[in-house]
Amino acid sequence: MTKNIEVEQELESETEETEEPKEEPIRISKKTGKPVRQMSEKQLEHLRNIGKIAREKKKELSLAKQYETKAEILKKAKEEKEQKLKLSKKKYEEELETLEVPTVTKKPEKKIKKKVIKYIEASSSESEEEEVIIRKKKKDKPPPTPKPEPPLQEQVSKQNLRQKLQDQEAASLAKLMMPSYF
């Protein structure tokens, strides 16, 4: 029961406090030393509205900063990806250089067989006349070898250029076909 009585007394004291008008202490200006004028309800409401707007702008600014940091992170990631691509291209080119490309070796030329024909004439003197005849065999010409294919990078670059050209042609045709209202 004592608890109930204490609770009732607290409630009564609270109601008495609420019934009495609260007097705010008079504020004094630090610069002039005069009492500061109380703001009207309209001015207080205006301050509240401006506070809401300021908080919203602050949130927007913080979001903008977050987006900027995200954009910077994405740019860095993109740059890292490009660097990795460049490194992989360099490694690929080095591997291509280190690979032994079969070179076309010329076959050693066959020695031409010389046929020696000796004519011996019976004459008063016992000297011999020799005649040397060299006959060359006709060489069979091998069929013309096809040109070696250009390296892979050149093929890819040519293909990319062709694709860009086709895209440009398609875009110009699309512009030509579009109706103009002006």
Stockholm file with secondary structure:
# STOCKHOLM 1.0

chainA/1-182         MTKNIEVEQELESETEETEEPKEEPIRISKKTGKPVRQMSEKQLEHLRNIGKIAREKKKELSLAKQYETKAEILKKAKEEKEQKLKLSKKKYEEELETLEVPTVTKKPEKKIKKKVIKYIEASSSESEEEEVIIRKKKKDKPPPTPKPEPPLQEQVSKQNLRQKLQDQEAASLAKLMMPSYF
#=GR chainA/1-182 SS CHHHHHHHHHHHHHHHHHHSCCCCCCCBCTTTCSBCCCCCHHHHHHHHHHHHHHHHHHHHHHHHHHHHHHHHHHHHHHHHHHHHHHHHHHHHHHHHHHSCCCCCCCCCCCCCCCEEEEECCCCSSCCCEEEEECCCCCCCCCCCCCCCCCCHHHHHHHHHHHHHHHHHHHHHHHHHHSCCCC
#=GC SS_cons         CHHHHHHHHHHHHHHHHHHSCCCCCCCBCTTTCSBCCCCCHHHHHHHHHHHHHHHHHHHHHHHHHHHHHHHHHHHHHHHHHHHHHHHHHHHHHHHHHHSCCCCCCCCCCCCCCCEEEEECCCCSSCCCEEEEECCCCCCCCCCCCCCCCCCHHHHHHHHHHHHHHHHHHHHHHHHHHSCCCC
//
